[in-house]
Amino acid sequence: MWSWRQWVLALARKDDANRRCGDEMRVERFLADSAWRFPDKTAIVAGTERVTYGELERAAGRIAASLAEGGVGRGDRVVVFMDNCWQTVAACFAVLRAGAVFSPVNPSTKAEKLAYILANCEARAVVTHAKLLPVARSAAARAPSVTVMMVAGCGPDDRPAGAVRIEDVLAHDGPAPAQPGIDLDLAMLIYTSGSTGTPKGVMMTHQNVVAAADSVIGYLGNSADDVIFNLLPLSFNYGLYQALTAARVGATLVLDQSFAFPQTVFRKMAEERVTGFPIVPTIAALILQMRDLEPGSLPDLRYMTNAAAALSPAHLTRLRALFPTTAFYSMYGLTECKRCTWLPPAELDARPTSVGIPIPGTEAWVADDRGNPVPPGTVGELVVRGAHVMKGYWNDPVATDRALRPGPLPLEKVLHTGDLFRADEDGYLYFVARKDDVIKTRGEKVSPVEVENAIHALPGVREAVVVGVPDPILGQAIHAVVVAEVGACLTEQAVIRHCAGHLEDFMVPRSVEFRDSLPKTDTGKIRRSAIASEFLEATP
C-alpha cells in the first residue's frame, strides 16, 4: 500500500505531466522543470550571489507578470540589454513565460545600433541595467514601438522615471502569466552582423532551440551533476546556450565577465568544482601564458569546448598537457543553427585540424554551387539540415532566400552556411575559408562594412577598408587601411579612439595603416580581397 505522501506525489507528477502536454518542447520548460526537480539546488553563481532554481523560477515568473501587465504578449519582442548576471537569465526565461520573444544584445552596443535593432524587430520592451539605461533610453527614443523599460541594479531610493525597477518587481509576489503558444512559435531573435553591415535577426523557434540544446547535451553528456563556468557574454550564442543547457539538465552555471585575471578565475573554478568550461582561442592563449599553472590543477574539469575560431593544433596539444584528464571538444557552428559539427575527443590525435562530424540529429555535407554533394577532398560550401536550422532572418526575405534553399524533401529548406569546407574519406569535416568577408574575431562575427562606416564618419578620412588578418590569439585581428584627405592630420590612435566611441569593443580595429590609395576594380570598387591577400601571403 502506498502512503498518503506517495499518493500526493504521484498525483502531482500526473498533474505536472498533463500541464506540460503541448508545451513540453517550449524553452521556458527548461527552468520550470529543473525548479520542480531541484528547487533548493544552486542554479547560478554570479560573484558573491548564489541563486537556487526555485528562486530563479520565482524571479522569472514575477518579471513575466510585470511584462504582461505592461502589455507584452504572445509574439512580442523584448530586447535583453544586459551583461553576465543572474538577472539576465531570469529575464530571458521571463520573456518566454510571457509568451514573447527575447533578443539578447551585447552590453557594449552603442545607441545607434541598439536603436536599429529595436526598430527592426519592433521591440515592445527593453530589459537593462541601471548603468546601461542612458544608452537604452537614447535608443528607445528612436523606436516608438518600445513602451516598457525594465531596469535592474537601481538603488533603493533610485526609481528612474518611466521605467520599472526590477528590484520592486521581485519584492512582490503575484500570479505569473499562462504559458501560451506552441513549439513552432519564435523563442528568440539573435542579431548577427552580415556582409552588408546591417545586423540581421536570426529567427529561432522553441523547436529550434530545444533541438540544438538537446543535441549538444547529448554529445557532451551534460547532467545535473555538472557545474559550467561561463565567461562568454550571454548575448553571444555560444554563451547563451551555456545558460540554456544548464537549465535544461539542472546543472549549476557559474557566471563571470572577464578573463583579465586568470588566477582569480581558476581559483573560482577550483572552489566551485567546475566540470565544464567553454572557451574561445583568446582564452586558450591567455591560459597558455600562465606560468605557474600546474598540470592537473583542475581535477574536476570533465570537459572543455571550443566553438568560435579553430584552436591551433599547437595550442590544443599544450592545453591537453595542462589538463590531462579533461576531454576537449572542437566544434563548429554559426548563429543560424547554433551548432553544426563536433569532433569526438578520441579523434583528436588522428584529426587535430578537423571540426568533426554533424551533431546528433543533423545532416551536413559539402556541396557545389547547386547544392549537390561533392566527393571527399573537394572544397565546397557546407550545407546543414536539421531541426535546429533557423526559420530565416527577421524582415529580410532576400537574405533568407540566400541562406535557406530547397532541400531533399519537397518544400524543405536547408542552410547554406557560406563557409567553404572539405571532407575526408571517413566523412570528417575540415573548415577551409569563408565565402564572404565577415571577420571572426574573439568568437564574434564582425562586418567590415560596419567598421568602415564608423571610420568614414571620422573627419579627414577619404577612404577606408577593413580586413581580418591572421592572429594566433584572436583568430583574426581587425586591421584598417585608411586613405586620408589632403592636409588631414590623422593618427592610428585617433582612428582607434574614434571607433571605440562608436562600436562594440570587439569591433574596434587592433591596427591601422595609412596609404595614398587603395586597389580598385575597373568600376571603381575597392578590392578588399587584394588587401586581405597581402596579409595571407605574409603569413609564414
Buried (B, 14 or more C-beta within 10 A) or exposed (E): EEEEEEEEEEEEEEEEEEEBEEBEBBBBBBBBBBBBEBBEBBBBBBEEEBBBBBBBBBBBBBBBBBBBBBEBBEEBBBBBBBBBBBBBBBBBBBBBBBBBBBBBBBBBBBBBBBBBBBBBBBBBBBBBBBEBBEBBBBBBEBBEBBBBBBBBBBEEEEBEEEBBBBBBBBEEEEEBBEBBBEBEBBBBBBBBBBBBBBBBBBBBBBBBBBBBBBBBBEBBEBEEEBBBBBBBBBBBBBBBBBBBBBBBBBBBBBBBBEBEEBEEBBEBBBEBEBBBBBBBBBBBBBBBEEEEBEEEBBEBBBBBBBBBBBBBEEBBEBBBEBBEEBBBBBBBBBBBBBBBBBBBBEBBEEBBBBBBBBBBEBEBBBBEEEBEEBEEEEBBBBBBBBBBBBBBBBEBEEBBEEBBBEBEEEEEBBBBBBBBBBBEEEEBBBBBEBBEBBBBBBBBBBBBBBBBBBBEEBEBBBBBBBBBBEBEBBBBBBBBBBBBEEEBEBEBEBBBEBBBEBBBEBBBBBEBEBEEEBBEEEEEEBEBEBBBEEBEEEEE
